Amino acid sequence: MKNFLIYTLATITGIILVSFIFFFVMIGSLSVMVASGNKAVSVSDNSILVLKGGVQIPDRTDPNPFAGFDIINMTITPAPGLNDILNDIEKAESDPKIKGILIENGLLPSGWATTEEIRNALLKFRKECGKFVISYSDYVLEQEGYYLSTAANKIYINPSSMVDFKGLSGEVMFYKKALEKIGVEVQVTRHGKFKGAVEPYILDKLSDENKEQIKEYVGSIWNHVVKMTSAARGIPEEKLNLLADNLAGNIASSALENGLVDGLLFRDELNDTLKVLSGLKTDDKIHFISMSKYTRVSDTRTGKVTISKIDSSGKIKKVPDTRKVTSSRNKIAVIYASGTIVMGKGTDYNIGGNRYADLIREERLDTSVKAIVMRVNSPGGNAVASDIMWRELMLAAKAKPVVISMGNLAASGGYYISAPGTKIYSSPTTISGSIGVFGLIPNAGKLLEQKLGISTESVKTNANSDFPSIFRPMSVYEKETMQASIEKIYGDFVSKVAEGRKMTTASVDSIGQGRVWSGSNAMKIGLIDEMGGLKDAINGAAVLAGIDFNSYSIRELPEAEDPYTRILTQLGGEMRMNLIKKELGESFRLYNELMEMKNLSGIQARLPYFIEIH
């Protein structure tokens, strides 16, 4: 028995020691990987900068050195954000080693507004420096990818490929009948006849009002895409719509015949074409460099005061340069707010109201920060969390310019926090507005009793001590109380938009009611000030702050979490999420939204769930 205990304790001790050694070896290996990944990169002569289209592009490159770390394969493949992609394209203009840009198209959309910003940067690149942009697709060139590709000199696809050019549709998933089958009733209170976020729970098809607004903003986005595509490809808008109706891009030869693409090439033929365009012979060597690597290439631009910008009509105009300055007493804080708005600190995948409020307050009180740019990419979320951030942004706007840059989504709670901005920029394809609120309380009493045989009984000290309850339907008084809360928050929402946009509450209410608008239409009704992307918003902030364009630095926030704290996090919850993401692929977004739905609390100001525009 004594020997058994000794051997058992020795085995346990050995396992613990080996685990510690393995952990520290792994941390050391990761540190070496990160250190090598942060080294400056040199560019070879005759290089092509590769832009991966058809992939998920966040607004900001994750600043954490372990971003993109796959703990299963022990590799780090960081995904470049929109901020670095725009800067890299601009940097490549004056880099003599970069001969041109190749767009490598994939299948995952990044969002129409993100695509719009990158497309404008590519158009400027071509016209500013005269270098080429070539687009290529091996498989399916999906619609966002095709729109991005219309910024290229030439669009090539594999002879067996196709162009998914068919127009846009918006799809909404409904759960009413499924919930009825399991015995769950969703009790809804809302303000806004267009507030479609609740319809999946109470209807089995779109209401006339919701169908009207979806048709309006989807149609607005498509009309803009067709207009810009027509200007780029020299195909009349009427013909483009006819090609979309006839699915003319589904066969590669038809896409070529109708001018949607410029050639059908295999990969080796593409490489030969790129060599010729670079002034090389077909047997010469050509180099390709990814965006993530090119970000680490030193920026050699000097003394450039203006750059070119492509406006919504395709024309070029000169605007101030927003290149980064290494040190300056004047700073512009760029705060990236992406995801659903939630209470508390939040996570890397959403916007924690309290965390961001603290962040905005710090930048307001920092005298070296001359202006704040808030990049909003959110469908909304918790109304109270939105209000907490609104308060800090309103106070900040009284102290210094606060410029809002809207991404793919800046709706409902996303618009709520944008309202106090000194100036609001948006893409024509941004989804915005949705000024409305709702509350959901499920009644699962029938599910528990009839399906599971579970009953509940409540003992109360007061008439409404158990309100709200998910085990019984609301009483008339409880419904009236809930509606009064909704009306109060909606009234606050409307009044704050009216204050920020210098409009009357009646006029805001008339364009509110939960109605969703495209960026183009939002500008017509006064919800935004100017068409433009992230760089335009930074330029605008510099102008409003009255600071010289070459004498400020950009501070990007939130700051990165300590890398070793982050890796410990990844070994826990994030590892599980990464495994799920790897298995589900494109369906991970659906899983993530279902998890958010499960965790909903409080009154919500957000867009409808599962709105797909494709």
C-alpha positions as CSV (number, residue, x, y, z in Angstrom):
1,M,0.0,0.0,0.0
2,K,2.9,2.3,0.9
3,N,4.6,1.7,-2.4
4,F,1.3,2.3,-4.3
5,L,0.9,5.7,-2.7
6,I,4.5,6.6,-3.4
7,Y,4.1,5.6,-7.1
8,T,0.8,7.4,-7.4
9,L,2.1,10.7,-5.9
10,A,5.2,10.4,-8.1
11,T,3.0,10.0,-11.2
12,I,0.8,13.0,-10.2
13,T,3.9,15.1,-9.5
14,G,5.4,14.1,-12.9
15,I,2.2,15.0,-14.7
16,I,2.2,18.4,-13.1
17,L,5.8,19.1,-13.8
18,V,5.5,18.0,-17.5
19,S,2.4,20.2,-17.8
20,F,4.3,23.3,-16.4
21,I,7.2,22.6,-18.7
22,F,4.9,22.1,-21.7
23,F,3.1,25.4,-20.9
24,F,6.3,27.4,-20.6
25,V,7.8,25.9,-23.8
26,M,4.6,26.7,-25.6
27,I,4.7,30.3,-24.3
28,G,8.3,30.6,-25.4
29,S,7.6,29.2,-28.8
30,L,4.7,31.6,-29.2
31,S,6.9,34.5,-28.1
32,V,9.4,33.6,-30.8
33,M,6.6,33.4,-33.4
34,V,5.2,36.8,-32.4
35,A,8.7,38.4,-32.3
36,S,9.4,37.1,-35.8
37,G,6.0,38.3,-37.0
38,N,6.6,41.8,-35.7
39,K,10.0,42.2,-37.6
40,A,10.1,44.8,-40.3
41,V,9.6,43.4,-43.8
42,S,11.6,44.3,-46.9
43,V,10.0,44.3,-50.3
44,S,11.7,42.7,-53.3
45,D,11.9,44.4,-56.6
46,N,9.0,43.7,-59.1
47,S,6.5,42.9,-56.3
48,I,2.7,42.6,-56.6
49,L,0.7,43.6,-53.5
50,V,-2.0,41.0,-52.9
51,L,-5.4,42.1,-51.6
52,K,-7.6,39.2,-50.5
53,G,-11.2,40.0,-51.4
54,G,-14.1,37.8,-50.4
55,V,-12.8,37.4,-46.8
56,Q,-14.0,38.8,-43.5
57,I,-12.3,42.2,-43.1
58,P,-12.7,43.9,-39.7
59,D,-12.6,47.7,-39.4
60,R,-9.3,47.4,-37.5
61,T,-6.4,45.0,-37.6
62,D,-6.4,43.3,-34.2
63,P,-3.5,45.0,-32.3
64,N,-2.9,41.9,-30.2
65,P,0.3,40.0,-31.3
66,F,-1.6,36.7,-30.9
67,A,-4.4,37.7,-33.2
68,G,-5.0,35.0,-35.8
69,F,-3.3,32.4,-33.6
70,D,-4.6,28.9,-34.3
71,I,-3.8,26.9,-31.2
72,I,-4.6,23.6,-33.0
73,N,-2.1,24.1,-35.9
74,M,0.2,26.4,-33.9
75,T,0.2,29.1,-36.6
76,I,-0.4,32.9,-36.6
77,T,-2.2,34.2,-39.7
78,P,-3.4,37.8,-38.8
79,A,-6.3,39.2,-40.8
80,P,-5.5,42.8,-41.9
81,G,-8.2,45.3,-41.0
82,L,-9.7,48.0,-43.1
83,N,-7.5,50.6,-41.5
84,D,-4.3,48.9,-42.5
85,I,-5.6,47.9,-46.0
86,L,-6.4,51.6,-46.8
87,N,-3.0,52.7,-45.5
88,D,-1.2,50.0,-47.4
89,I,-2.8,50.8,-50.7
90,E,-1.9,54.5,-50.2
91,K,1.6,53.6,-49.2
92,A,2.0,51.4,-52.3
93,E,1.4,54.4,-54.6
94,S,4.9,55.8,-54.0
95,D,6.7,52.5,-53.5
96,P,8.8,51.8,-56.6
97,K,9.1,48.2,-55.7
98,I,5.3,47.7,-55.9
99,K,4.3,47.3,-59.6
100,G,0.6,46.8,-59.0
101,I,-2.1,45.2,-57.0
102,L,-3.8,41.8,-57.5
103,I,-7.2,41.3,-56.1
104,E,-7.6,37.6,-55.1
105,N,-11.3,37.0,-54.7
106,G,-12.9,34.6,-52.2
107,L,-16.4,33.7,-51.2
108,L,-17.1,35.5,-47.9
109,P,-18.6,39.0,-48.1
110,S,-17.1,41.8,-46.0
111,G,-20.1,44.1,-46.1
112,W,-21.0,46.6,-48.8
113,A,-19.7,49.7,-47.0
114,T,-16.3,48.1,-46.3
115,T,-16.1,47.0,-50.0
116,E,-17.0,50.6,-51.0
117,E,-14.1,52.1,-49.1
118,I,-11.5,49.6,-50.4
119,R,-12.9,50.1,-54.0
120,N,-12.5,53.9,-53.7
121,A,-8.9,53.4,-52.4
122,L,-8.1,51.2,-55.4
123,L,-9.6,53.7,-57.9
124,K,-7.5,56.4,-56.3
125,F,-4.4,54.2,-56.5
126,R,-4.8,53.7,-60.2
127,K,-5.4,57.3,-61.0
128,E,-2.9,58.8,-58.6
129,C,0.2,56.7,-59.5
130,G,-0.8,55.0,-62.8
131,K,0.0,51.5,-61.6
132,F,-2.3,48.6,-62.5
133,V,-4.9,46.8,-60.5
134,I,-5.9,43.3,-61.7
135,S,-8.7,41.1,-60.3
136,Y,-8.8,37.4,-60.5
137,S,-11.1,34.6,-59.3
138,D,-10.6,30.9,-59.4
139,Y,-14.1,29.9,-58.5
140,V,-17.2,32.0,-58.0
141,L,-16.8,35.8,-58.2
142,E,-19.6,36.8,-55.8
143,Q,-21.4,40.1,-56.0
144,E,-19.5,42.1,-53.4
145,G,-16.2,40.7,-54.9
146,Y,-17.4,41.7,-58.4
147,Y,-18.2,45.2,-57.2
148,L,-14.7,45.5,-55.7
149,S,-13.2,44.2,-58.9
150,T,-14.8,46.9,-61.0
151,A,-12.0,49.2,-59.6
152,A,-9.5,47.1,-61.5
153,N,-8.0,47.8,-64.9
154,K,-8.9,44.2,-65.9
155,I,-11.1,41.5,-64.4
156,Y,-10.1,37.9,-65.1
157,I,-11.7,34.7,-64.0
158,N,-10.9,31.0,-64.4
159,P,-12.5,29.5,-67.6
160,S,-14.5,27.2,-65.3
161,S,-15.6,30.0,-63.0
162,M,-18.7,32.2,-62.9
163,V,-19.8,35.7,-62.0
164,D,-22.6,35.9,-59.4
165,F,-24.3,39.0,-60.8
166,K,-28.0,38.8,-60.1
167,G,-29.1,41.8,-58.0
168,L,-29.7,42.0,-54.3
169,S,-32.3,40.3,-52.1
170,G,-33.0,40.6,-48.4
171,E,-34.0,37.5,-46.4
172,V,-35.5,37.3,-42.9
173,M,-35.9,34.1,-40.9
174,F,-39.1,33.6,-38.9
175,Y,-39.5,31.5,-35.8
176,K,-43.2,32.0,-34.8
177,K,-44.4,28.5,-35.9
178,A,-41.3,26.7,-34.4
179,L,-41.9,28.5,-31.1
180,E,-45.6,27.6,-31.2
181,K,-44.7,23.9,-31.7
182,I,-42.6,23.8,-28.5
183,G,-45.1,25.9,-26.5
184,V,-43.3,29.3,-26.3
185,E,-45.0,32.6,-26.8
186,V,-42.9,35.7,-27.3
187,Q,-44.6,38.7,-25.7
188,V,-43.6,41.9,-27.6
189,T,-43.8,45.6,-26.8
190,R,-42.4,48.1,-29.2
191,H,-42.5,51.6,-30.7
192,G,-42.1,51.9,-34.4
193,K,-44.3,50.4,-37.1
194,F,-41.1,49.6,-39.1
195,K,-39.3,47.9,-36.1
196,G,-38.9,44.6,-37.8
197,A,-36.6,43.1,-35.2
198,V,-39.6,41.5,-33.4
199,E,-41.4,40.2,-36.5
200,P,-39.6,36.9,-36.6
201,Y,-41.1,36.0,-33.2
202,I,-44.7,37.1,-33.9
203,L,-45.3,36.7,-37.6
204,D,-44.6,34.0,-40.3
205,K,-44.0,36.6,-43.0
206,L,-42.9,40.2,-43.4
207,S,-45.4,43.0,-42.6
208,D,-46.2,45.4,-45.4
209,E,-44.2,48.1,-43.6
210,N,-41.1,46.0,-43.1
211,K,-41.3,44.7,-46.7
212,E,-41.5,48.3,-47.9
213,Q,-38.4,49.4,-45.9
214,I,-36.3,46.4,-47.0
215,K,-37.3,47.0,-50.6
216,E,-36.3,50.6,-50.3
217,Y,-32.9,50.3,-48.7
218,V,-31.9,47.1,-50.7
219,G,-33.0,48.9,-53.9
220,S,-31.0,52.0,-52.9
221,I,-27.8,49.9,-52.4
222,W,-28.3,48.1,-55.7
223,N,-28.9,51.3,-57.6
224,H,-25.7,52.7,-56.3
225,V,-23.8,49.5,-57.2
226,V,-25.2,49.5,-60.7
227,K,-24.4,53.2,-61.2
228,M,-20.8,52.8,-60.1
229,T,-20.3,49.5,-62.1
230,S,-21.7,51.2,-65.2
231,A,-19.2,54.0,-64.9
232,A,-16.3,51.6,-64.3
233,R,-17.2,49.0,-67.0
234,G,-18.8,51.2,-69.6
235,I,-21.9,49.2,-69.6
236,P,-25.3,51.1,-69.5
237,E,-27.3,50.7,-66.3
238,E,-30.2,49.2,-68.2
239,K,-28.1,46.5,-69.7
240,L,-26.5,45.7,-66.3
241,N,-30.0,45.1,-64.9
242,L,-30.9,43.0,-67.9
243,L,-27.7,40.9,-67.4
244,A,-28.6,40.5,-63.7
245,D,-32.1,39.4,-64.6
246,N,-30.8,36.8,-67.1
247,L,-28.0,35.5,-64.8
248,A,-25.6,36.3,-67.7
249,G,-22.6,35.7,-65.5
250,N,-23.3,32.1,-64.6
251,I,-21.3,30.9,-67.6
252,A,-17.8,32.3,-67.9
253,S,-18.0,32.7,-71.7
254,S,-21.3,34.6,-71.3
255,A,-19.7,36.9,-68.7
256,L,-16.9,37.6,-71.1
257,E,-19.2,38.1,-74.1
258,N,-21.3,40.6,-72.2
259,G,-18.4,42.6,-70.9
260,L,-18.7,41.7,-67.2
261,V,-15.1,40.4,-67.3
262,D,-12.1,41.0,-69.6
263,G,-10.6,37.5,-70.0
264,L,-10.7,33.8,-69.0
265,L,-7.3,32.8,-67.7
266,F,-5.7,29.9,-65.8
267,R,-3.4,30.7,-63.0
268,D,-0.2,30.3,-65.0
269,E,-1.6,32.6,-67.7
270,L,-2.5,35.2,-65.0
271,N,1.1,35.1,-63.7
272,D,2.5,35.7,-67.2
273,T,0.1,38.6,-67.6
274,L,1.2,40.2,-64.4
275,K,4.9,39.8,-65.4
276,V,4.2,41.6,-68.7
277,L,2.3,44.4,-67.0
278,S,5.3,44.7,-64.6
279,G,7.7,45.2,-67.5
280,L,9.2,41.7,-67.2
281,K,9.6,38.7,-69.5
282,T,7.5,35.6,-68.9
283,D,10.5,33.6,-67.7
284,D,11.4,36.3,-65.1
285,K,10.6,35.9,-61.5
286,I,7.8,38.0,-59.9
287,H,7.2,38.4,-56.2
288,F,3.9,38.6,-54.3
289,I,3.5,40.2,-50.9
290,S,0.4,40.0,-48.7
291,M,-1.3,42.9,-47.0
292,S,-0.4,41.7,-43.6
293,K,3.3,41.6,-44.4
294,Y,3.2,44.9,-46.3
295,T,1.8,46.6,-43.2
296,R,5.2,46.0,-41.6
297,V,7.1,47.6,-44.4
298,S,8.5,51.0,-43.5
299,D,6.5,54.0,-44.8
300,T,8.8,56.1,-46.9
301,R,6.3,58.8,-47.8
302,T,7.6,62.3,-46.9
303,G,6.2,65.8,-47.2
304,K,2.9,64.8,-48.9
305,V,0.3,67.3,-47.8
306,T,-2.7,66.2,-50.0
307,I,-4.0,63.0,-51.4
308,S,-6.7,62.2,-53.9
309,K,-10.2,61.1,-52.9
310,I,-12.9,59.4,-55.1
311,D,-16.3,61.0,-54.4
312,S,-19.6,59.2,-54.9
313,S,-19.8,60.3,-58.6
314,G,-16.4,58.8,-59.4
315,K,-14.6,62.1,-59.6
316,I,-11.2,62.9,-57.9
317,K,-10.6,65.7,-55.5
318,K,-7.7,66.6,-53.4
319,V,-8.0,66.2,-49.6
320,P,-5.5,66.4,-46.7
321,D,-3.2,63.4,-46.1
322,T,-3.9,61.3,-43.0
323,R,-0.6,59.5,-43.0
324,K,0.6,58.5,-39.6
325,V,3.2,60.7,-37.8
326,T,5.4,59.0,-35.4
327,S,5.3,61.6,-32.7
328,S,3.2,64.7,-32.1
329,R,1.6,66.6,-29.2
330,N,-1.6,66.7,-31.2
331,K,-3.5,63.5,-31.5
332,I,-6.7,62.3,-33.1
333,A,-8.2,59.4,-31.2
334,V,-9.9,56.8,-33.5
335,I,-12.2,54.5,-31.5
336,Y,-13.4,51.4,-33.2
337,A,-16.8,50.2,-32.0
338,S,-17.9,47.0,-33.7
339,G,-20.6,44.5,-32.8
340,T,-23.8,44.4,-30.7
341,I,-24.1,46.9,-27.9
342,V,-24.2,45.3,-24.5
343,M,-23.9,46.3,-20.9
344,G,-20.7,46.1,-18.9
345,K,-17.2,45.5,-20.3
346,G,-18.2,43.4,-23.3
347,T,-15.9,41.2,-25.4
348,D,-13.7,41.5,-28.5
349,Y,-16.9,40.6,-30.5
350,N,-19.2,43.3,-29.1
351,I,-19.4,46.8,-27.7
352,G,-19.5,47.0,-23.9
353,G,-21.3,50.2,-22.9
354,N,-19.4,50.8,-19.7
355,R,-16.0,50.0,-21.2
356,Y,-16.5,52.4,-24.1
357,A,-18.0,55.1,-22.0
358,D,-14.8,55.1,-19.8
359,L,-12.7,55.1,-23.0
360,I,-14.5,58.1,-24.5
361,R,-14.2,60.0,-21.1
362,E,-10.5,59.4,-21.0
363,E,-10.0,60.8,-24.5
364,R,-12.3,63.8,-23.7
365,L,-10.1,64.7,-20.7
366,D,-6.8,64.2,-22.5
367,T,-5.7,67.7,-23.7
368,S,-3.3,66.2,-26.2
369,V,-6.3,64.6,-28.1
370,K,-7.7,67.4,-30.3
371,A,-10.5,65.4,-31.9
372,I,-12.2,62.0,-31.6
373,V,-13.3,59.8,-34.5
374,M,-15.8,57.0,-33.6
375,R,-15.9,54.2,-36.1
376,V,-19.4,52.7,-35.6
377,N,-20.2,49.3,-37.1
378,S,-23.1,48.0,-35.1
379,P,-26.7,46.9,-35.5
380,G,-27.5,48.3,-32.1
381,G,-28.4,46.4,-28.9
382,N,-29.1,47.3,-25.3
383,A,-30.8,50.7,-25.0
384,V,-29.3,51.6,-21.6
385,A,-25.8,50.8,-22.7
386,S,-26.4,52.9,-25.8
387,D,-27.5,55.8,-23.6
388,I,-24.5,55.5,-21.4
389,M,-22.2,55.9,-24.4
390,W,-24.4,58.7,-25.9
391,R,-23.9,60.7,-22.7
392,E,-20.1,60.5,-22.9
393,L,-20.0,61.3,-26.6
394,M,-22.3,64.3,-26.1
395,L,-20.0,65.6,-23.4
396,A,-17.0,65.0,-25.6
397,A,-18.6,66.8,-28.5
398,K,-18.9,69.9,-26.3
399,A,-15.2,69.8,-25.6
400,K,-13.7,68.9,-29.0
401,P,-14.8,67.7,-32.4
402,V,-16.4,64.2,-32.4
403,V,-16.6,62.8,-35.9
404,I,-18.6,59.6,-36.6
405,S,-17.5,57.2,-39.4
406,M,-20.2,54.7,-40.2
407,G,-19.2,51.2,-41.5
408,N,-21.5,48.5,-42.8
409,L,-24.1,49.1,-40.0
410,A,-24.8,52.0,-37.8
411,A,-28.5,51.5,-37.0
412,S,-30.8,51.7,-34.0
413,G,-28.4,51.7,-31.0
414,G,-25.6,52.2,-33.5
415,Y,-27.3,55.4,-34.6
416,Y,-28.2,56.4,-31.1
417,I,-24.5,56.7,-30.2
418,S,-23.8,58.5,-33.4
419,A,-26.4,61.2,-32.9
420,P,-24.2,63.6,-30.8
421,G,-21.4,63.6,-33.4
422,T,-20.2,67.0,-34.6
423,K,-20.2,65.5,-38.2
424,I,-21.3,62.1,-39.5
425,Y,-19.8,60.3,-42.5
426,S,-21.4,57.3,-44.2
427,S,-21.0,55.1,-47.2
428,P,-23.9,55.1,-49.7
429,T,-24.2,51.4,-48.9
430,T,-24.3,51.8,-45.1
431,I,-27.4,50.5,-43.4
432,S,-28.5,53.2,-40.9
433,G,-31.5,54.7,-39.1
434,S,-33.8,52.2,-37.4
435,I,-34.8,54.7,-34.7
436,G,-37.0,52.6,-32.6
437,V,-37.0,50.3,-29.5
438,F,-38.6,47.0,-28.5
439,G,-38.8,44.6,-25.6
440,L,-39.2,40.8,-25.6
441,I,-40.4,38.6,-22.8
442,P,-40.9,34.9,-23.6
443,N,-43.7,32.9,-22.0
444,A,-42.4,29.3,-21.6
445,G,-45.1,28.2,-19.3
446,K,-46.8,25.9,-21.9
447,L,-43.5,24.4,-22.9
448,L,-42.6,23.5,-19.3
449,E,-46.1,22.2,-18.4
450,Q,-47.2,20.4,-21.6
451,K,-43.9,19.2,-23.0
452,L,-41.8,18.6,-19.8
453,G,-44.4,18.2,-17.1
454,I,-43.0,21.1,-15.0
455,S,-45.2,23.6,-13.3
456,T,-44.4,26.7,-11.2
457,E,-46.1,28.6,-8.4
458,S,-45.1,32.0,-7.1
459,V,-45.5,33.4,-3.6
460,K,-45.4,37.2,-3.7
461,T,-45.2,40.0,-1.1
462,N,-46.7,42.6,-3.6
463,A,-49.0,42.6,-6.7
464,N,-46.2,42.5,-9.3
465,S,-43.2,41.0,-7.4
466,D,-42.7,38.3,-10.0
467,F,-42.7,40.7,-13.0
468,P,-41.3,39.9,-15.5
469,S,-41.8,36.1,-15.5
470,I,-41.0,33.7,-18.3
471,F,-43.4,31.1,-16.8
472,R,-46.7,33.0,-17.4
473,P,-48.3,35.5,-19.7
474,M,-48.1,39.2,-18.8
475,S,-51.2,40.8,-17.3
476,V,-52.8,43.8,-18.9
477,Y,-51.3,46.1,-16.3
478,E,-47.8,44.6,-16.9
479,K,-48.2,45.1,-20.7
480,E,-49.1,48.7,-20.1
481,T,-46.1,49.2,-17.8
482,M,-43.8,47.7,-20.3
483,Q,-45.2,49.8,-23.1
484,A,-44.7,52.9,-21.0
485,S,-41.0,52.0,-20.6
486,I,-40.7,51.5,-24.4
487,E,-42.4,54.9,-25.0
488,K,-40.1,56.7,-22.6
489,I,-37.0,55.3,-24.2
490,Y,-38.3,55.9,-27.7
491,G,-39.1,59.5,-26.7
492,D,-35.5,59.9,-25.3
493,F,-34.1,58.4,-28.5
494,V,-36.0,60.8,-30.8
495,S,-35.2,63.9,-28.7
496,K,-31.5,63.1,-28.6
497,V,-31.4,62.6,-32.4
498,A,-33.3,65.8,-32.8
499,E,-30.8,67.6,-30.5
500,G,-27.8,66.2,-32.2
501,R,-29.0,66.7,-35.8
502,K,-30.7,70.0,-35.1
503,M,-34.1,68.8,-36.2
504,T,-37.5,68.9,-34.6
505,T,-38.7,65.9,-32.7
506,A,-41.7,65.6,-35.1
507,S,-39.5,65.4,-38.1
508,V,-37.3,62.8,-36.4
509,D,-40.4,60.8,-35.4
510,S,-41.6,60.9,-39.1
511,I,-38.4,59.3,-40.3
512,G,-38.0,57.1,-37.2
513,Q,-40.6,54.5,-36.2
514,G,-37.8,51.9,-36.6
515,R,-37.4,52.5,-40.3
516,V,-34.1,51.4,-41.8
517,W,-32.3,53.6,-44.4
518,S,-29.4,53.2,-46.8
519,G,-26.6,55.7,-46.4
520,S,-27.7,57.5,-49.6
521,N,-31.2,58.0,-48.4
522,A,-30.1,58.8,-44.8
523,M,-28.2,61.8,-46.2
524,K,-31.2,63.0,-48.1
525,I,-33.3,63.1,-44.8
526,G,-30.6,64.7,-42.7
527,L,-29.4,61.7,-40.6
528,I,-25.8,62.0,-41.9
529,D,-23.7,64.9,-43.2
530,E,-21.4,63.6,-45.9
531,M,-20.5,60.6,-48.0
532,G,-17.0,59.2,-47.1
533,G,-15.1,56.5,-45.3
534,L,-12.7,56.3,-42.4
535,K,-9.9,58.3,-43.9
536,D,-12.4,61.1,-44.9
537,A,-13.7,61.1,-41.3
538,I,-10.1,61.6,-40.0
539,N,-9.5,64.3,-42.5
540,G,-12.7,66.0,-41.4
541,A,-11.8,65.8,-37.7
542,A,-8.4,67.5,-38.4
543,V,-10.2,70.3,-40.3
544,L,-12.7,70.8,-37.4
545,A,-9.9,70.7,-34.8
546,G,-7.9,73.3,-36.8
547,I,-4.7,71.3,-36.7
548,D,-2.1,71.0,-39.4
549,F,-2.4,67.9,-41.5
550,N,1.2,66.8,-41.0
551,S,1.5,67.6,-37.3
552,Y,-0.7,65.0,-35.6
553,S,-0.6,61.3,-34.8
554,I,-3.5,58.8,-34.7
555,R,-4.2,56.9,-31.5
556,E,-6.2,53.7,-32.3
557,L,-8.4,52.4,-29.5
558,P,-9.2,50.2,-27.6
559,E,-5.7,49.3,-26.8
560,A,-4.5,45.8,-27.1
561,E,-4.9,43.5,-24.1
562,D,-1.6,42.2,-22.6
563,P,-0.6,39.4,-25.0
564,Y,0.1,36.8,-22.3
565,T,-3.3,37.5,-20.7
566,R,-4.8,37.0,-24.1
567,I,-3.1,33.7,-24.7
568,L,-4.5,32.4,-21.4
569,T,-7.9,33.5,-22.5
570,Q,-7.4,31.7,-25.8
571,L,-6.5,28.5,-24.0
572,G,-10.0,28.8,-22.4
573,G,-13.1,30.2,-24.0
574,E,-11.6,31.5,-27.2
575,M,-10.1,28.1,-28.0
576,R,-13.6,26.6,-27.9
577,M,-14.9,29.5,-30.1
578,N,-12.1,29.0,-32.6
579,L,-12.9,25.3,-32.9
580,I,-16.6,26.1,-33.5
581,K,-15.7,28.8,-36.0
582,K,-13.4,26.4,-37.9
583,E,-16.1,23.7,-38.0
584,L,-19.0,26.0,-38.9
585,G,-17.2,28.2,-41.4
586,E,-19.6,30.8,-42.9
587,S,-22.4,29.5,-40.6
588,F,-20.5,30.7,-37.5
589,R,-22.2,34.1,-37.9
590,L,-25.6,32.5,-37.5
591,Y,-24.4,30.6,-34.4
592,N,-22.9,33.8,-32.9
593,E,-26.2,35.7,-33.4
594,L,-28.2,32.8,-31.8
595,M,-25.9,33.1,-28.8
596,E,-26.5,36.8,-28.6
597,M,-30.2,36.3,-28.8
598,K,-30.0,33.9,-25.9
599,N,-28.3,36.6,-23.8
600,L,-30.6,39.4,-24.6
601,S,-31.6,41.5,-21.6
602,G,-33.4,44.8,-21.1
603,I,-35.1,47.0,-23.7
604,Q,-33.4,46.7,-27.1
605,A,-32.6,49.3,-29.8
606,R,-31.3,47.2,-32.7
607,L,-31.8,46.0,-36.2
608,P,-33.7,42.8,-37.2
609,Y,-31.9,39.5,-36.7
610,F,-30.6,37.6,-39.7
611,I,-31.1,40.3,-42.3
612,E,-29.1,38.9,-45.3
613,I,-28.4,41.2,-48.2
614,H,-26.8,39.2,-51.0
